[in-house]
């Protein structure tokens, strides 16, 4: 009888531990969904802002022409602050960090969910970070060239008023007055060569965004969508806000 009582107590305790683990597992999935839903508007906002940067790069590159006297400097200065603006996305790793530090992955019974969470974490820490670092090299190539062909004082004055948004056409007279007072002390031939290098650096910067960064963000959006759906399906959680395409 004593043995039976002890055995029954063991079964009861074991059952209780399983119930606690199952409850913790579901709580982890609830907070994981919260993290993903918080990341959705941040990622979408980052993509929209990068698209604005890409359009301003086009504007600056299109305004530069040769011979250099035919360059539309007003257009260049209106768009330069946005063209060389930088945006980044960092995912919310609150729940994933908890799962790692507490050994929580072992209590995830659904291997598909566990696998997708691990893949999502790895993609953010590997692909997304490396893509951004690679893109930064193009940015670091373009910014020194900007200082050689444009007047940083003019760029700063425009930033004080419009920050990183393109200045409107109505700002042309003001910008033109600053250009007329500016003097870049370089022979025309050298200035033309450096402007050519600057334009090429902008084209390379845009090309990297349009290919590598756009691919990375689209893959991230796909993984977020799939992870949200598989968690909701397997843990019977309510539908959330879908990720924008």
QUIJOWO-V223904 format. One record per run of one state. SS is the DSSP state (h for helix, s for strand, l for the rest). FROM is the first residue (numbers start at 0). TO is the last residue. If there is no record, write none. Layout:
BEGIN
ss->SS from->FROM to->TO
ss->SS from->FROM to->TO
END
This chain:
BEGIN
ss->l from->0 to->0
ss->h from->1 to->62
ss->l from->63 to->66
ss->h from->67 to->69
ss->l from->70 to->71
ss->h from->72 to->82
ss->l from->83 to->92
ss->h from->93 to->100
ss->l from->101 to->102
ss->h from->103 to->106
ss->l from->107 to->109
ss->h from->110 to->148
ss->l from->149 to->150
ss->h from->151 to->161
ss->l from->162 to->167
ss->h from->168 to->180
ss->l from->181 to->186
ss->h from->187 to->233
ss->l from->234 to->244
END
